[in-house]
């Protein structure tokens, strides 16, 4: 091939790949654009504060009322519950796997956790509905176990693999010298783990927790199936709730395209997108700080 | 070491071990129960026949075909875009604002909830591009949802190829693209495949994104074009578990088991490929 032609070909490939790489930016912008475009009409009917702090979600009433607070509360309650479960247990497991477990146990456990991460959310929802909920109902003597409590457990289990694997990576990245120095000074392994290793890995552990929460708040099918689906502000964790995600999934089928209800569901999409966008940006900043610190030292 | 401290340490670590077992074993037990309860439903008829009498009889063949169709579409969309992006980021991109913006976009895409992808797919593909609820609209939505996973795993695979390979090839007079195509890509291929399978198995199990874009509860006939609505296993499972009355228990468990087998089967293949590579490298 002629040298000049080859050069053109090389550049062509480079620019083509550059264009491909821009697709991601384009998709993100398009998601944002479509949420706004389809949802904007709602706000000529309800004000933004009225939408976010309104306590009545009655899309079929006359006139319909779109106050998203019960759904936002539902999401927050379930995500908090799931977060407590996934973060405390997840970091415990990660510490065990990274610091104590023999290599073979560690490899097997990691493979199992990866398989658990791959189970579709609708299967978790199905098992929560058919196996876990009856069990909880009998154990706690509840009229119905389809409530925030059960949803938190299911979501917690679902977010666990994310928390474990990222936490484990973070603990693994703590330099061995830290441990050796601590042990050489006479600290026990237990003291070294909790006073040296865990604090050194804290930004990684924080990022793991944030991503776990992000996973939980965006989860749809499992909560739709086990949370009980009441669009009321819950008074206890044993009340049925409906999350933002579940509401979109449950109601989109019955809306008229372009109608007020349809716009309201896109409005919920904007709320959800904003929450996860915020979580991702914070996580990214935490991560960036960790890596630049590591690079500097 | 003082006895009290040793006792505390042993108790502490034992507690963590127990915690690990307590967290993993019940989940495995429940999954095992799914296999136990779903197994009797898995007859030849169940796997190869269309449903009858509004899902209460017959099989789940159209749902299996629909899921395979959606998965194939996802591969066709996410793989070229994902691998192309990864090649650009690893081999060409400079440290500038352009690259930073692309990376931020990918991180955020990875965090967008699947139901929001569903809304997006409904707005763009189903309504604006007038694809309607169809195999094509669902596959496009799932493809975009999978893209960030494919990009990040492909990127890792490319980064793991030693720079010596690139330098040796360039020193022999190969151009940059020749080096990438003939040296870097083949070396990175196995781990790329692993990542791609993991990403695509996620897409195969997704429900929320296809609810508004592709899936229907009851279509006994197979799709004849990409413009057709399809049944899909995850949505089918949701429907028989919650919306459709009088579906026998074993049929729901059977559908769940088939879905789990497809998704976990893909994951197992991916993990096996990776484990083999790791062992090879250790030798």
Interface residues (C-beta under 8 A of the other chain):
Chain A: X6 X9 X10 X13 X14 X16 X17 X18 X20 X21 X22 X23 X24 X25 X27 X28 X30 X31 X34 X35 X37 X38 X89 X92 X93 X95 X96 X97 X100 X101 X109 X111 X112 X113 X114 X115 X116 X118 X119 X120 X121 X122 X123 X125 X126 X127 X129 X130 X131 X132 X157 X160 X188 X189 X190 X211 X214 X217 X218 X219 X220 X221 X224 X225 X245 X248 X249 X252 X253 X257 X265 X266 X269 X272 X273 X276 X277 X279 X280 X281 X284
Chain B: X1 X5 X6 X8 X9 X12 X13 X16 X17 X19 X20 X23 X24 X27 X28 X30 X31 X33 X34 X80 X81 X84 X85 X87 X88 X89 X92 X93 X101 X102 X104 X105 X106 X107 X108 X109 X110 X111 X112 X113 X114 X115 X116 X117 X118 X119 X120 X122 X123 X124 X127 X128 X144 X147 X148 X151 X175 X176 X177 X198 X201 X202 X204 X205 X206 X207 X208 X211 X212 X234 X235 X237 X238 X241 X242 X249 X252 X253 X256 X259 X260 X263 X264 X266 X267 X268 X271 X275
